[in-house]
């Protein structure tokens, strides 16, 4: 769901309590690096063909069309593509739709 939650305040309070980072937290992941790369056809191809994370949504034709229309009008904003390493595997965490558009 996008936008304002229609759930009750109890959940909002619970979530705010969950986000209290003043306590010591054992993180399940960590940021190993962040870099800005030029958007090249090769980089877009790599992201498009990368193994998706198990939680990746299905490819949405409407989202692809919206991104293509924005690209054609010169209205795209920078993409935030991300990957994760799980064991020996590198997974695409973000960038499925935009990498598909940039490779078409």
N, C-alpha and C positions, 0 to 999 in steps of 0.2 A: 504494500500500500504506500502511496506517496501522499505527502501533505499531512495535515493534522490527524492525530489518532482519535478514533471514536471510542476508545476504551476508557474505562473509569479512572478516576484519580488514584484509586488504590494502586493500580499498576504503575502509574507515573511515579508515585512516591517510592514504590519498590524499586523501580529502575534507577531513580536518583540515588537511592541508598546503595544500589549495586555499583554505581559509578564512583563511589567514595574511594579515592585512590590514596587517602592518607594512611591506610593500612598497607602492610606489606602484601604484595600480590605476586603469585607465581605465574608469570606469563607463559603461554603455550607457544609463543612465537616471538621473534625479535627482528628488527629491521637490520639487515646486514649491510645494505648500501642503498643510496638513492642517487640517480644520475639523470641528466637531461641529454637525450640523444637526438640527432637529426632524424626526421621522419623520412625514411627512404623506402623504396619498393621492397628491398630485401628485408628490412626490419618488419614491415607490415606482413610480408609473407611468413616470416618466422613466427610472428604472433598468431596469424591466422591458422597455421599448421600445428601450433604447439598443443600438447595434451591439455585438455581443459580440466579445471578443478572438478571434483565430484559434485559441487554445489552450483555449477554454472547453469544458468537458465537456457532454455531452448532458444535457438536463433529466431528472432522476431522480424518477419518481413516488413512490418510497419516501421520498426525502428531503423532498419536498414534504409528504407526509403527516405525517412526523415533526415538521416545523416547524409545521404546522397544529395538530397535537395539543398541542405545547408552547404555542403561542399561546393555544389554547382553555383551557389550564390556568393561564395566566399565568406560565409558566416560561421565557419567552424571555430571552436575554441580549442586550445591544446588538450590533447588526450593524456590521461593518467593511466598508462598501462602498467600492470604489475604482474610479477611472477612470484612463485613460492617454491621452495625446495622441500620435498617430502621424501625422505630417504635418499634414494639415488635419482628421483624423478624431479624435473622442473615442470611446474604446472602454470598455465595461464590463469590468473586470478581476476584480471580485469583487462578488457580490450577486445573481446570477441566481436562485437558489432562494428566498432570503428576499424579494426584491422581487416575485416571482410570488405567494408566499403572502400578502404584505401587500396585494396588489391584488385578492385573491379574496374 
